[in-house]
Amino acid sequence: MNENVAGLTPIHRADLDPAEFIKANMRLQPVPSLPEIRLYTAHPGSGLR
């Protein structure tokens, strides 16, 4: 399920599992003060406003 989620209509996006949306559209980045912890973060290409 690595299709371009940002290009889907809102109806289809509602059917998408939230965890899959996060994995497909966000970048996994280390926390600056704790590099052993990584969080998914939004970025300009994530399709989020």
Buried (B, 14 or more C-beta within 10 A) or exposed (E): EEEEBEEBEEEEEEEBEEEEBBBBBBEEEEEEEEEEEEEBEEEEEBBEE
